[in-house]
């Protein structure tokens, strides 16, 4: 890998998180163009908003070879790497499930209000997943104690969750993995594929093609699995998301390694040609399931990867080639502290609600401007937290 850090990766990640905050805050706003909303499941199209989540999956994939190669170069044993992968995946899935149950909560939990339940959830997440500085003795015990307190709070919140009505005991349940949970599953499948083949780019491209073929088959009405494999139908979403992340891995292996491309021009040209390939693949697979983020169709995934392949070289040219990076300074907290930046809005909503200003600022252009300013506000809070060493890592 390049000795010099590729700054465009951080900028791309920061821009993606900024847009995730923006489009989430924009959801309750009415009277805005349809391209600022998720396309409906059966619309057979995609909007700008439908590309934000796959863009983050793509950047997760880009980062996997960069981080894993460093670990392998340090001589880390397979057990230590496996432990890191397990805890990162588990953390994303657990936090994702808590967040989904928060959104689906009916009524107030036991003993505390819903707002307090939400606030304690994100406060606990910070305690558990904060990147504490290296320490010894009493300081180390303090940091471990804070993590334990966070875990105890999460267990208590699960017990306090509303249990349903009458004799129907439901409690927290898995109805949807949530954005973080879906990222966790995509990360797991992709990082395992990378560790199986490592520097064998051809094999990784083959795995990507296999994932796309499997998703296409599972979403085809003409294809039927035998009964003993029927459970595999429910995995189509994970395979689609993992294919996007795996595309990010291949992207890094091809264009962000010196061994494959030597000049900036070669890199950017290859990125654009790869984007055209994914664009063509998405076009020819559109008859299978159409284009739908909700259904996680192969065309949606391939079109999203193509857009990322077109967008990344623009940022790469500005930041790494021309060194025009000052314009992206406001994105730094989101790029270096993405998980905290993602959950900060939900802490705000727990106190003030999703329609926190109401009236004219929840409609049309004023609502759009409100969401832009809110997103910048969240990045400012994330920057302040980052300076205070509150940095979440999974």
Rosetta blueprint (number, residue, H / E / L):
1 X L
2 X L
3 X L
4 X L
5 X L
6 X L
7 X H
8 X H
9 X H
10 X H
11 X H
12 X H
13 X H
14 X H
15 X H
16 X H
17 X H
18 X H
19 X H
20 X H
21 X H
22 X H
23 X H
24 X H
25 X H
26 X H
27 X L
28 X L
29 X L
30 X E
31 X L
32 X L
33 X L
34 X H
35 X H
36 X H
37 X L
38 X L
39 X L
40 X L
41 X L
42 X L
43 X L
44 X L
45 X L
46 X L
47 X L
48 X H
49 X H
50 X H
51 X H
52 X H
53 X H
54 X H
55 X H
56 X H
57 X H
58 X H
59 X H
60 X H
61 X H
62 X H
63 X H
64 X H
65 X H
66 X H
67 X H
68 X H
69 X H
70 X H
71 X H
72 X H
73 X H
74 X L
75 X L
76 X L
77 X L
78 X H
79 X H
80 X H
81 X H
82 X H
83 X H
84 X H
85 X H
86 X H
87 X H
88 X H
89 X H
90 X H
91 X H
92 X H
93 X H
94 X H
95 X H
96 X H
97 X H
98 X H
99 X H
100 X H
101 X H
102 X H
103 X H
104 X L
105 X L
106 X L
107 X L
108 X L
109 X L
110 X L
111 X L
112 X L
113 X L
114 X H
115 X H
116 X H
117 X H
118 X H
119 X H
120 X H
121 X H
122 X H
123 X H
124 X H
125 X H
126 X H
127 X H
128 X H
129 X H
130 X E
131 X L
132 X L
133 X L
134 X L
135 X L
136 X L
137 X H
138 X H
139 X H
140 X H
141 X H
142 X H
143 X H
144 X H
145 X H
146 X H
147 X H
148 X H
149 X H
150 X H
151 X H
152 X H
153 X H
154 X H
155 X H
156 X H
157 X H
158 X H
159 X H
160 X H
161 X L
162 X L
163 X L
164 X L
165 X L
166 X L
167 X L
168 X L
169 X L
170 X L
171 X L
172 X L
173 X L
174 X L
175 X L
176 X L
177 X L
178 X H
179 X H
180 X H
181 X H
182 X H
183 X H
184 X H
185 X H
186 X H
187 X H
188 X H
189 X H
190 X H
191 X H
192 X H
193 X H
194 X H
195 X H
196 X H
197 X H
198 X L
199 X L
200 X L
201 X H
202 X H
203 X H
204 X H
205 X H
206 X H
207 X H
208 X H
209 X H
210 X H
211 X H
212 X H
213 X H
214 X H
215 X H
216 X H
217 X H
218 X H
219 X H
220 X L
221 X L
222 X L
223 X L
224 X L
225 X L
226 X L
227 X H
228 X H
229 X H
230 X H
231 X H
232 X H
233 X H
234 X H
235 X H
236 X H
237 X H
238 X H
239 X H
240 X H
241 X H
242 X H
243 X H
244 X H
245 X H
246 X H
247 X H
248 X H
249 X H
250 X H
251 X H
252 X H
253 X H
254 X H
255 X H
256 X L
257 X L
258 X L
259 X L
260 X L
261 X L
262 X L
263 X L
264 X H
265 X H
266 X H
267 X H
268 X H
269 X H
270 X H
271 X H
272 X H
273 X H
274 X H
275 X H
276 X H
277 X H
278 X H
279 X H
280 X H
281 X H
282 X H
283 X H
284 X H
285 X H
286 X L
287 X L
288 X L
289 X L
290 X L
291 X L
292 X L
293 X L
294 X L
295 X L
296 X L
297 X L
298 X H
299 X H
300 X H
301 X H
302 X H
303 X H
304 X H
305 X H
306 X H
307 X H
308 X H
309 X H
310 X H
311 X H
312 X H
313 X H
314 X H
315 X H
316 X H
317 X H
318 X H
319 X H
320 X H
321 X H
322 X L
323 X L
324 X L
325 X L
326 X H
327 X H
328 X H
329 X H
330 X H
331 X H
332 X H
333 X H
334 X H
335 X H
336 X H
337 X L
338 X H
339 X H
340 X H
341 X H
342 X H
343 X H
344 X H
345 X H
346 X H
347 X H
348 X H
349 X H
350 X H
351 X H
352 X H
353 X L
354 X L
355 X L
356 X L
357 X L
358 X L
359 X H
360 X H
361 X H
362 X H
363 X E
364 X H
365 X H
366 X H
367 X H
368 X H
369 X H
370 X H
371 X H
372 X H
373 X H
374 X H
375 X H
376 X H
377 X H
378 X H
379 X H
380 X H
381 X H
382 X H
383 X H
384 X H
385 X H
386 X H
387 X H
388 X L
389 X L
390 X L
391 X L
392 X E
393 X L
394 X L
